Amino acid sequence: MISKNLFNSKAWIPPVAAFFLGVTSVSAQNSRLKKDSLHEKELDEVVVVAYGKAKRNSYTGSVATISSDKINNRPVTNITKALEGQVAGIQTTSASGQPGAVSTIRIRGIGSISASSDPLYVVDGIPFDGNINSISPSDIESISVLKDATASALYGSRGANGIIIITTKSGKKGEARVNFNISQGFSGRAVKDYEQVNTDQYFQLYWEALRNGYQSGKVSSQQAAQMATDNLVSTLGINPYGTAYPKPVGTDGKLLSGASPLWNDDWRDILQRVASRNQMDLDISGGSEKSNYFFSLGYLDDKGMAIESGFKRYNTRLKINSEVKRWLNVGVNLSYTNSIQQAPTSSDSKASNIINAARFIPSFYPYYERNADGTYVLDADGNPIYDFGKYRPTNALQNQNAAATLPLDKNENKEDNFSGKGFMEFTFLPELKFKTSFSVDLVNYNGHYYSNPLLGQGAEIGGSVTKTNTRTLSYTTSNILTYDKKFGKHHVNALAGHEFYKYDYQTISGTRSQFSLPYYYEPDAASLLGSFSGNSNKLSLLSFLGKVEYDYNNTYFLSASGRADSSSRFAKDNRWGRFWSVGGSWKISNEEFIKSLNVFNQLTLRASYGGQGNDKLLRPNGQPLYYAYQELYRFISLGGEPGTTLEKTSTNNVKWETNLNLNVGLEFAILNNRVKGNIEYFKRKSQDLLFNMPVAPSLGISDYPANIGTIQNTGFEFSLFTTPVKTEDFQWNVDVNLSTLNNKVTKLPGGSLVVGSKLLTVGGSVYDFFIPEWVGVDPSNGKPLWKTVSTDASGNSVEGTTSEYSKATKLLQGSALPKLTGGISTSITYKNFDFSGLLTFKIGGKILDTDYTSIMHNGSAGGRAWSSEILNRWTPDNPYTDVPALSTTTNNWTSTSSRFLYSGTYARLKNVSLGYTLPEDYFEKIGLKKFRIYIQAENLLTFYKHKGMDPEQALDGTTYYRYPAMRTITFGLQATL
C-alpha cells in the first residue's frame, strides 16, 4: 500500500520513480496536494522570444531559458562558457582557455560548411555586433535560446543558425536596491599536461635512438653502441651530469653508476603558474509606477595560467525605461566596456607558442645558464644569466627562452565596445502599438605586438613592433507595429515591421623594426618600415517581416511568420531571400479527457516547420567574404612596379544558403509540477550550401564560392526538471538534459571532396576523418605499419600493409561529432545554505591529437621532450607494442593516422558552488538586506581516458596547440542594501 503522505508536496520523491508513482496513485496525488506556486509560475512563465515575449506553455516554437542564478554562480569571464550543459540542443566547445576567449556554439548541429554556423546574439531585442565578452555576466537577467523556425524565422538570414537572446537586468518597482559582489580566485590547468620521461630516461632512450640510427648505416652493433656513447652529449648539446661523467651512458645503453642530473628545470613550472582572478560588480536599481532604472559598474582581472597572459575588463551599463505619457513609453540602454587582453601566442604550431615552449623543452635544458658543476653562470652584477639554448638542437626551440623574453614583449589586444539602444513605443489603442528602435554597436580594437631588442630572436633584428587598428560600426533601425486582441475565446496577436542593418568595418596595420633604444614600444621608436596595409568592408541588409498568432480557448495555438531580406553580399538577381515559418501547439492538458485522468499538470504538443537563409560566407582562412559575387583583385609589387593579380573570380550566380527546420515537441508536468520535462525531435536541412570550391592553382586562384550540396541534422532533445525533496527548510532540485545528433551530407554534386584531414561524401558527416589507418608495429623489425587497399586485375579489393607512410591508403575513420551531449545539474538549499553543481558530458566523436605527436617522435627530433609512452617502444625484448623502434632516422610514424585518433567521450564537473546567507537580523541595524559568502569551482574534475589532452577541442576534432582549459577556485561575498 502506498503511504498517503508519499505525494505530499513536502515529501521526498526519487526523480525516476516519480514517473511511475505518479501514474499508480494519481487520485491520492490530486486530492491531497497543495499547489507548488514556484513551479506553477515556471510553467506559465513569460519567455523572451523574437521581437517580444510569450508564455512558455502556449508558445509554438522551441525555446529554452537560462536564468541569472545559473549564470551568476559561474566564475566565467565570457557568458558563452556558461552555456555548456545548460540547454539541450546546444553544443558548446571551449577550445581555448585563454582568458577572454569566446566559446564556439552550435545549435542543433552544423548548418554549413564554408559559411558561418555561429548563432545570432540578440541583446535586449536588438541583434548585437559587439564582442560577446564585453557583456558582464552579472548584468544578465536571462538567456533565451531559440532553436526552431517558429522561434527564429522572424530574424530571417541572421537567425539561420539559431538565436541566443540576452536580456539584461532592469530596475523593479520599489525602494532603490544596491547589490555588491566581490570575489577572489585562483586558476591553474584543468588537465595535467602529457606525462614526460625524466632526464635519466631521456638520455638512455636517445642513446638507443642514436645507436639504431648508426646501425641502419651498416655499422656493426658494437661500433654503433660506442658511437652513441661518444656522441650523445654533443648531439644533445649539454651534459647535465657534470664533468665527472663526460659520457653518462655506457655502451650497454645504461646510465653510469652514480650519475645523477645536477638540475631539473621543468619548463612547464617556469612558463605556467597558479594565477589570480579578481572580480567586483556593483549595481543600483529601482523604480516607480511609471519608470525604472538600472546602473552597473564592473571590474575583472583574470590572469592566465601561462605567464604574461590575462584579461582585464571595465564595464558599465545604464538602462532606463519610462512611461512619459499614457500613450508613450521610452527607453534607453547604454553600455561601455574597455578590455585589455594579454595574449602571447598559444593556438598554433609557431615556435613562439608558449604552450609549445612549456611542453617541448626537456628539463635538462636549463632556464639559467649553468656551469659544469651545475651552479649558475653569473653576470658582472652577480645575477644569473638567462639560457637561450643556442647549443640546443632546432627541435628543442633553439635560441629561445620565453620566460625571459615575454616580460619584455607585448602581446596586447585592447578593445572599446560601446552599445547604445533606444526605443519609443506608442500606444494608439489598448490593442495597437507601434515601436521604433535604434541600436548602434561601435567596436574599436587595437593590437600591439612588440618583440624586444634586448633578448631572444627579436634582438637579431633590433626588435620589432606591429600595430593593428580596426573600427567596426554597425547600426540597426527597427519599426514594429503590433496588434493584440481577445474576442471571447479567441485571441489574435499580429506583428508587422521593417528593419535596416548597416555594417562598416575598417582596418589598418603596420610593422617597423630596429629600435635604437630598449623599452620604447611604439612604432615611432623603430627606424625601419617593414609593411603597411589596410582595407575596409561594408554590408547592408534591408528586411520586411510579419507574424500572426492565433489561439482558441487557450488550448489550440497557430502561428505563421515571414521575412524578406535583401543582402548586399549577392548580385541583384539573387539579393532577396524569403523566409517563413508555420507552427502550432495543442495544450492537451486543457482537454476534459486529460483532466479526468488526474495525471498531468501540463501536457502540450507542438510542431513547427520553416525556412531561413544564410549569407555569411567565409573565406578558407575563416575571414568573412562581404562581396560573394564580385570579382576581387590582389595588389602586389613586381620589381618595384605596381601589379594586380586576380584573387576571386566573379560569381553572379551565388545565392542564399537555405535552412529548412522541422520541430516536433511534447512538454509535460506531473506530480503537482514536481516533475517537468520536454522531448523534442528536430530535422534541419541545409541546402544550396555556400562552399569554397577548390580549383587548380594554374588558374591563378585557389577557390571560388558556389552553392553545392545539402546537409541534414537530425536528433532528439530531452530535458527533465525534478524536485525530489521539498520541505520548509530543505529543497533539492535535479535537472537533466540530453541531445543526440546525426549529421549527414545528403547531396554533393561532383563526387567527394577532401578538405584537409576530412572527407565530404554523401552519407557521411561534415567532419569525417579521412586518414591512413594504423595497423601497428611490425614485431619482426619495429617498423610502423599502415593499411593499404588496392584493386587487383579482377577488380577485387586487396588489403595489405606498408611501412612507408606515403604508400598508405586514406580511409574513413569516424566523425568528430559526438552522438550524445548533455548535462546534469543539481541544487540544494537547506535553511541558509545553498549548493549547486553541474556535470557536463559528451559521448562519441573522435579527436585527432596532433599536439601529442610532437612529443612522440621516434628520435628524429632530437632534443625535444618525449612522452612517457616512448618507454614502451619496440625492442627485441618487447616486440609486441604500439610504439615503433627508436632511431634518429625518421620513419614518419607520427604523421596523421588513426594511431593518434582518440575517443572524444568525456565528462567534466563543470561547476560546484557552496554558499551561506547570514540571517537577516544580523545586519538589519545597518540596513543590509542580504549578505552571502560563497566558494565556487570551475572545471573541477575531468574524466577522460587519453591523459594529457584537454578533451574540449575544436568542433572539427583537431587539436592545435591551444591554451588548455583552466580550473578556477573562487571565494566571494554578495551584499544587498
N, C-alpha and C positions, 0 to 999 in steps of 0.2 A: 504494500500500500504506500502511496506517495504522501508524504507529510503535507499538511495544509500550509505550513509555513515555508515550504520549499520555494514557492514562487513569489513570496513577499519581496517587494522592491528593495528591501534592505538585506536580503539573503544572498548567499553565495551560489553562483551558477557557473559550472565549468563551461568554458567557451564552446567546446564541441558538443557536449552533452545537451547544452541548452536547446539545440535544434530538436532533438528527439523528445526531450521532456516537454517542450512546448506543445508538441503535437499530441502527446498522450494525455495531457491534463489541461486542455485548453479551457474547460469550463471553470476549474478552480482558479486558473490564472486570471481570467477576465472578471470574475465575480469578486475577487478579493484584492486586486492590485490597486494601488493608488497611482495616479499619473506621475510619471517622471518628467517634470517640467523642463528639465535641461534637454533631454533627448527629444521631447515633443517640439521644443523650439528648434533643435537642429534639423528635424525632419522638414520643418516648414521654413527653414532659414532662407534669407534672401542672398543670392549669389550674384556676383558681378559677371556680366556677360557682354557680348559685343554691343556697344552703344547703349548700355543701360543695365538694368538689373532684372532678376527673375526669381520666382520661388523655386527652390530646388525640386520639390516633389511634383511640380507641374511642368517643368521645363522639358522641351522635346529633344534638346541636344545633350551631348556628353560633356559634362563639366565636373572638375574636381577642385576642391578648395583646400588651401593650407592656411591655417590661422596663424596669427602673430606669435602665439606661445610656442608653436613648433619651430619658429624661426629664431626667436629671441633666446631660446635655450641652446643655441649652437654658437660656439666661438669661431665663426667663419668670417672671412674678410669679404667674400663675394656671395651674394644670395644664391647664385647658381649652384654653389656647393651645398646648399641647404635643402635642395630639392630631391636628392638621391634617396630612393627608398620610401618616399613620402606619398607618391602618387602612382597608381597603376597605369601602365602605358608609356611612362617616361623612362628613357634610358639616359642616365647622366654619367658622364665619364670625366673624372678629374685627372687628365693625363699629366698635368704638371702641378707640382706642389709649390711652385714659386709664388710667394705672397703677392696677391693682386691678380693672379692668373684666373681666367674665366673657364668654367667647365663647359664641355661640349654636351649639348642637349638634343636629343632626338625624340620626337613624339610619334609614336606608332610607326616606328621603323624608318628606313632610309628612303626618302621620297625622290631622290635624284642621284645622278652620277657626277655630272660636271657642273651642275647648278647647286646653289646653296640649299642645304637641308635644315638650316637653322630656323627655329620658331621666331615669330614676331613678338617683340616685347611691347606691351601697351601699358603706359603708366598714367593712372587716373583718367582713363578713357581715350588717350591720345597715343598713337604709335611713337615709340621712343627711339631716337637715333644716337643718344649719348652712350658712353661706356657704361655697361651694366654694373661694373664695380664702383661706380660713382654713387650708387644708391646705398645708403646705410641700412642694414637690416633692421636697426632699431626704429626706423621711420615707417616700417611697413605694417599695415593693418591686416592685410590678407593677400594671398596669391591665388588666382583662379587659372586653371589650365583648361583651355578649350580644345577639344580633341577631334570632334567630328565636323561634318559640313554645316549642319544647322548652327553649331556654335560659332564657326569661324568664317562661313561664306561671306558674311557682310564685310569682311576685310579684304575679300577678293584675292588678288595676286599676293598681297602681303601676308595673308594667313594660310598659304598653301601647306605649310609645314607645322600647323598648329599655332596656338597663341598662348602666351603667358601674360596674364593681366595682373599688374601690380597696383594695389590700392594703398596709397599712403594714409597715414593717420590724420584724422580731423578732430577738432575740438568738439566737446559734447556739452550739452546744456548743463549749467550749474556753476558751482564755485570753481574758480581757477585752480588748476592742478599742476603741480611741479613734480616731474619724475627725474630721478638721477640714477645713473648706473655707472659703476666703475669696476674694472676688472684688471687683474694682473695674471699673466700666464707664462708658460714655458713650453717650448716646442723642440722637437727633435725628429729624427727619422721614424716614420710609422713602421717601416720594414727594414730590418738589418740588411746591409749590402751582402753580396755574394761572399761566401767564405773563401779565404785565400790560403795558400801554403805559406809557411813561415820561411825564414831565411835559410835554415838548415835544409829544409826540404827542397827549396828552390835550387840551391847550389848543387845538390845531388841530382835533381831532376835535369837541370841544364847540362850537367856533366854527361848525363846519359844521352841527351839530345845531340851534344857535340860528338860524342863517340859514334853514335849511329849515323850522324851526318858524314863523318870521316870514313866510316866503313862503306858507305854507299859509293865512295870514290875508289873502291878496290884496294883499300888499305887493310892490312891484317888487323884482327881484333886487338892484339897486344899493342900494335903501333897506334891504333885509334884510341885506345884507352889512355896511353901515355900522352898523346897529343891533346886529348880532352883535359887531362890533369894539368898539362903545361899551359894551355891557352884559356882556361876557364876564367881566371881573374882578368886577363887582358881583354877578353871578349865582352865581359860584363862591365868592364871599366872601373871596378872597385873591389877592394878586399876588406870586408867588414870584420875579418878575423884577426887583422893586425899583422905586423911583420913577423911574429913568431910562427905564423902559418902562411907562408907565401904561396903554397899550393894546398889549400884547405881540404880538397877532395883527392883521395888517393886513386891509384889505377884500378882499384876494385869498386870504385864508384861510391865509397863510403866516406863520410866526414872523418878527418883525422881525430884521434882520441885527444880530448882536451880542448878542441877548437870550439869556440863559442863567440857569437856575434858581440861586438863591442857597443853596438847601439841598435835600436829598433824604432825607427821613426815612422809610425803609421800615418800615412798622408791623409787617411780618412779622418783621423783625430785632429790633424793640423788644419785641414780645409773645411771641416764641419764642426758644428758647435751645438750646445744647448742654447737656444735663442729665447729672447723675451718677447712677450706680447702684451701691450698696454692699450686699454680702450676706455674712453669716457664718453658718455652720452647724457645730454640734458634736454628735456623738452618741457614746454609750458603750454597749456591748452585750457580752453574754457569756452563758454558760450552762453547765449541768452535765447529767448524765444525766436529771435529773428536773425541771429548771426552766430558764428563760431570761428575760432581761430586755433591755429597750431603753429608753434615755433620750436625749432630744434637746433641744437649745436652738437657736433660730434668730433671726436679725435680718435685716431687709431694709429698705433705704431707697432707693426707686425714684422719682427725680424725673421729672416730666413735661417734655416739650419746651415746653409752654405755661407761662408764668410762673405761679407760685403753685399749681402742680398737682403732685401726687405721691402716693405711697403708702408708708406705713411699717407694718411688721408685726413683732410679737414673738411667738414661738410656742414652746411646749414640749410634750413628749409623754412619757408613761411607760407602758410596756407590759410586763406581767409574766404569764408562764404557768408553772404549776407542777403537778406530779403529787404532790398531798399524800398520796394513798393510791393503791394499785394500781388501785382502782376509782373514783377521783375525781380529775379534772383541773379546775383552776380558773384563771381568768384575768381580768385587769383591764386596761383600755386607757383612759387618761385623757389628754385634750389640752385645752390652753387657748391661745387666740390673742387678742391685742389688736392691732387695726389702726386706723390713722388715715389717712383718705384726704382729701387736699386736692383738691377737685373744683369749680373755677369752671365756670359754665355752658358746656357745649361740645357739646350734642346737640340743639339746636332752633333755631328762627328768631328767638329773642329778640335784642334789640339788645345785651344784656349778654353774649351768647355770645362767648367770647374767640377762637374760631376765626373767627367772622364778623368781629370787630373787626380782626383781623390782615389779613383779605382785603379788606374793604370800603373802608377809608380809603386814598385815594391818597397817594403820598409827598410831594406838595406841601403837604399839611396837616401842620404841624409838631408834634412831640412836646412841645417847649417853645415858649412864646410868642416870636415873632421881631419885631424892629424892621424898618423898611422897608428897611434896608441888609443885612438877613439876620442881624444879630447877635442874641444872646439878650436878652430883656427880663429884668432882674434885680430881685429884691425888695430890701428895705432892708438885708438881710444879704449881698447880693451873690450870691444863689443864683438860678439860672434858675427861671422860673415855669411850671408845667405848663399846656399849652394844651388846654382842654376844648372848643374849637371851637364856641363859642356862635354864631359867624358862619357856621358850616358849614351847608350845606343839610341837611334832615332825613335824606336818603338817605345822607349821609356820617357817620351816627351823631353827630348834633349834641349838644353838651354832654356828651360822654363822652371819657374817657381812661383806659382800663382799666389801662394801665401805672402810672398814678398812684393809682388807687383800690384795685386788687386787693391791694397790700401792706397796706392799712389795713382791708380787709374780711376776712370769714371765710366760707369755703365748705367746711365741715369735716364729715366723716362718721366717727364713731367707732363701733367695734363690739367687743364682747366675745363671743367664741364659746367655749363650753365644751361638750365632748362627753365623755361617760362611758359606758363599756361594761363589762359584767361577765358572766361565764358560769360555770356549773358543769356538768360533763359526768360522768355516772355510767355506769360500765360494769357492767352486770348479768351479761352473758355476753360472751365474746370477740366475738360477732357482734351483740350487742344493746346499744345505748347510748341514753341519754337526755340531752339538752342543754337546759338552761333558761338564757335570756339576758335581760338587761335593758339598755336603752340610753336615754340621755337627751341631748337637744340643747337647749342654752339659748343664745339669741342676744339680746343687749341692744344696741340701736342708738340712737345719739344724733346727731341732725343739728343743726348750729349754723350759721345763716346770718345774717351781720351786715353791714349796709351803713353805712359810717361817716358821721358828721355833719359832716365837715370838707370833703370834696371830692366832686365828682360829683353825680349825681342824688339820692343819699341825703341830701346837705346841704339839699336843698329841703324835706325833711320832718323835719330834725333827726336823721337816721339811723333805722334800724330793725333789729330783731332778731327772728328766728324760731327757735324751738327745738322739735324733734320728738323724741319718745322712743317706741321700740317695744320690746316684750318678746315674744319668741317662745319658748315652751316646748313641746317635744314629747317623747314617750317611746314606746317600743315594747317590749312583752314578747313573748317567743317561747319556745315549748316544742316541742321536736322529738325524736321517737323514731325511731331508725334501726336497720335490720336488714341485715346484710351477711353472706352465707354462700355458700360454694362447695360444690357437690356433684359431685365428679368434674369433668366438662367443663362443668357448669352453674354459673352464678353469678347470684345474685339480690341486688339491693340495693333496699330499700324504705324509705320515709320517710313519716311522718305527723306532723302538727303543728297547732298553734293559735297565732294571733298577734293581738295587740290593739295598736292605734295611737291615740294621743290627741294632738291639736294644739290649742294655745291661743295666740291672738295678741291683743295689746293695744297700742293706740297713743294718744298724746296729743300735741297740738301747740298752740302759742300764738304770737301776734305782738304786739310792742309797738313804739312809735316815740317820737321826740322825746327824745333824750339831752341832758341839761344839760351834760355834760362828755364830751370825747372819750376814747378809749382805755379805755372801760368796755364790756364786751361782753355782759354778762348782762342778761336782761330786767328785773331789779330796778332797773337804772340808767336805764331809759326810763320816761317818765311816762304815755304814752297807750296804753291797751289797744286793740288792733285786732281780733283774732279769737282764738277759743279753741275747740278741737274735740277729739274723742276717740271711739274706738269699740273694740269687741272682737269677735273671731270664734272659734268653736270648731268642731272637726271630729273625728269619731271613725270608726274603721274596725275592724270585727271580721272575722277571717278564719279559715278552716279549710283545710288543704292536705294533699296527699298525692302521692306519686310512687312508681312501681315501675319498676325497670330489670332487664333480663334479658339475659344473653349466653350463647351456646353456643360452647365451644371457642375463646373469644377471637376469634371470626370473625363471628358473627351477633349483632346487638345490637338490642334493642327497648326502648322506654321509653314510659311514659304518666304523665301528671300531671293533677291537678285542683286547683282552688282556688275557694272561695266567699268573696266579700267582701260585707259589708254597710256601705254608706256613708251617713253622716248627711246628705249633700247631697240625697238624694232622699226622696220621700214613702215611707211604709211599704210600699205595694204594689209599689214599684219599687226598693226599697232593696237587695235582694240581686242580685248578679251572679255568674254561674257561668262559670268559665274553665277551659280544658283544653288538652291537647296530646298528640299521639302522634308518635313518631319511631322511626326505625330506621336502622341502618347495617350495611354489609357490608364487612368487611375482605377485599377480593378478593385482596390480595397473600398471604394465608394459604392460598389455594387452590392445589392442586398444579398445575393447568393454567396458572396465572400464574407460579408459582415456576419451572416448566420453561422459561419464556421468558427467564429471567435478565435481565430489564429493570428491573423495579420493586423498589425497596426498600420502598415502601409504595404501596398503591392502595386507597382507601376510598371507597365510595359511600354517601351519607347522604341522608335525606329526612325532613321533619317537616311537621306541619300542626297548627294550633291556634288558639284564640281567646282574646283578652284584652279587658279593658274599660278605659274612660277616663271618669272622673267629674270631671276637672279643668276645669270650665267657667270661662271668663274673661269679664269684662265688656268692653264695647267699648274701655274705657281700658286694658285689659291687666291689671286687678286681678282676683284670684280671686273667684269667686262661691261662697260657702260654703253658701248657702241657695237652691239652684236651684229648689226647688218652692214656697217660701214667698212670701207677699205682703209686700213691703217698702215702707217709707214714708220720706219725707224730711221733716225738721222744720225749719221756717223761721220767721222773724219777719215778721209782716204789720202794719206800722204800730205796732210795739212790742208787738203781741199775738202769742202763740204760734200757729203754724199747722202744718198737716200736709198734705202732698201725696203722691200715690202715686208711688213710684219704680219698682216692678216688680210686675206682677200675679201672682196665684197660678197656678202651672203644675204641678199634681199629676201630670200625665201624662208629664213629662220623665223620661227614663230613661238607662241606661248607653249610652254610645257603645261599639261593639264593633269590635275589630280581628281579622281573620282572616288568618293568616300561613302561607304555603306556602314551604318552602325545599327545594331540591334541590342537593346539592353533590358534587363529586368532588375528593378530595385525593390527591396523588401525590408520590412522591420517586423520583428516578433517579440514576444515576451515583454510587452509594455515598453518596447523600444530599447530593451537592453541588448538586443542583438539586431544589428542592421547590416545590410550587405548590398552589393551591386555586382551583377555579372553582365559583361558586355562582349559582343563579338564584333570585330571590325574587319573590313576588307577595303584596302586602299590601293587603288590602281593609278599608277603614274604613266601616262602615255605621251607620245611625241617628245621623248626625253631630250633635253638640251645636253649635247655631248660635244666634246672637243675631238673631232675625228683626226687621227694622226695621218700624215701624208709623207711621201718620200722626201728626204732632205734636198734632193736635186731640184725640187720645185721652188726652193728658196724660203719656204715657210715650214713650220713644224706641224701645224694643225689648222683646222677651221671649224667654226661652230655649226652644228647641224641638229636637226630633230630626228632621232633614231630610237626605235625600240620602246619597250614597255616593261615596267617593274610592278610587281604586286606584293603588297604587305598584308598578311592576314594574321589574326591572332585573337586570343581571348584575354579578358581582363577580369580579375576577381578582387573585390575589396570587401573586407569584413571588419565591422566595428562592434566590439563587445564590452560589456561592463560586468565581469564575472562576480564582483563583490561591490556592494554599495550599502554602507551603513551611515549612521550620523557622523562618525568620526573617521571612517575609512572608505576609500573608493579605489578600485583597481580597474583600469581600462587596458584592453589588449586589442590592437588593430593589426590586420594582416592585409597586404596587397600582393598580388601575383600577376605577371604578364607573360604571355607567350608570344613568340614572333616567328613567322615563317616568311622570309624574304626571298622572292623568286623573280628572275628575269624571264618574262614570258614571250618577248618578241625582240629580235635583234637582227636587223637586216644585214646581209653581207657576211654572215658567219660569226665565229667567236672573235673576241678581241683580248689581247694580252696587255694588261696595264700593270707594269712593274711585276710584283710577285703574285698578282691576281689574274684570274681569267673570267671574263664576262662571256657567258654562254647561256643559251636558252635552257631553262630548268635549274640553273644554279643561282646563287645569290650574288649580290654586287661585291661581296668580299670573300670570294672563294680563293683559297690559296692554290696556286699552280706552280709547284716547285718540285725538284727532284725528290724521290723517295729514298730515304736512308735505309739500307739493308743491315748494316752493322760493320763489324771489323773482321777481316779475314783471319781466322785463328792460326793459319799457317805462316803468315808473314807480318801481321799487324797493320795491313793497309786498309784504308776506309773503302767501303763498298756502297754503291748506289744502284738502284734498279734501272735496267734498260728494257724497253719494249720495242720490238721491231716486227716487221711483217716478212714472212718467208715467201718463196716463189709461188706457193699455193694460196697465198692471201691469208694465212693463219697468223695469229698473233703469237709472238715468241718472246718469253720473258728471260732475262739474264741479269748479270751483274757486271759492274765495271769499277775499277779503282781510279779511273780518270774522270774527274768531275765534268769536264766538257762533253763527255760522251753519255752522261746520264740523261734519262728521259724525264721531262717535266710531266707531272701527273697531278690531278686534283687531290687535295689533301684536307678538305673540310673548310668550313666557313669560320670567319672571325666573329660572326654574330651569335650571341647567346640564344639558347632555346627558351630560357626562363629567367626572368629577373623579378626582384621583389624586395619587400622589406617587412620586418616585424617590429612594431613599436609597442611600448608599454608605458603606462604612467600610474603612479601610486601616490595617493595623498592620505596621510594619517595625521589628524589634528593639524599641527603647524608644519609638519614635514612634507616635502614633496620629492618625488623621484621619477625620473623618466629615462628611457633607454631606446635605442634604435639599432637594429641589426639589419644590414643590407646584404644582398647576396646576388650572385649570378651563376647560372648553371648552363654549361655548354659553351661553345665557341672555342676558337684557338688563338694563341698568341705566338707570334714568331719573335723569339728573343734574340735579336741581333746585338744587344748590349753584352749578353753573356758570351757570345762568340769571341769578343775582343780579348777575353782572358782565358780562352780555351784553345789557344794556338798550340801547334804541335812542337814548338821550339823555334820556328822560323821567325818569330817576333821576339828575339832575344832581348831581355831587359824589361819586358812588360810583365806585369803581375800575372799570376797563374791561379786559376780556380783550384780548390782542393780536390775537385773531381779528377784532376790530372793524376792524382796519386793512384787511380785505378787504370792507368794506361796499360796498353798491351806490352807484355814481356814474354819471353819463352816460358816463364813460370806462371804467367797469368794470361793464357791465350784466349779465354772466353770473356770478353769485356766489350764495352761500348765506346771505349776511348782508344784511338789508334796509337801505334808506337811513336815515340818521340824522335824528332830529327830536326836539324837546322835546315834541311831541305823541305820546302813547302809541299804539302800534299793536298791543299785546298779543302781539307776536311771541315773547316768552319764556314765554308761557303753555304749559301742559303739552301736548306733542305729540311725535310721533316724531322731530322735529328734534333733540331732546335725549335720545333713546334710543340708548344705545351698546351695543356688544357687551360681554358680561361675560367674554369669554375672556382669560385672563392666566396667567402663570407667575411664581413668586416663589422665589428662592433663600432658603428659609426659615431655614436654619441651616447654618453651617460651623463646625467645631471642629478645632483642632490642639493636640495635647498631647505632652509629653515626660516620661517617667518616669525619674528618675535611677536608675542601677544600685543595687541593694540594699546592696552593700558600702560605698557612700559614707556611709551613715548607720547602718550596723549597730552601731557602737560606742555610739551614743546611743539605740539602741532603736527607731529608725524602721523600719517595715516597708515603707512606700511613701511616695514624695514625687514629686508630679506637678505640673508647671506647664503652663498652657494658655491659649489665646486662643479666644474664641467670638464669633460674629457672628450676629445675628438679623435677619431681613428685609434681607439684604444687598443684593440686587438685585431689581427688579421689572420684568417685561417686559409692557408694556401699551400699547395704541395711543393711547387717549384720555389725553393727558398732563395732569397736574394733579390727577386724581381718583384716590384710593386705590381699587383695584378690589375690596377686601374690604369689601363693603357688606352691609346687612341682607338677609336671605333673600328679602324681597319685592321686592328690586331697586330700592329708592328711597333716594336719599341724604337726609340730614337734618342737614347742617352739623356732622357728627360729628368728634370728635377723630381725627386720622389715625393710622395705624399708625406705630410707631417703629422705627428702625434702631438696634440696640444692639451695641456692641463691648465685650467684657468680657475682662479679664485676671484670672487667678486661680491659686491653688495648692491642692492637696489633699495632706493628710498623714495617715498611719495609724500609730498607735503600737501 
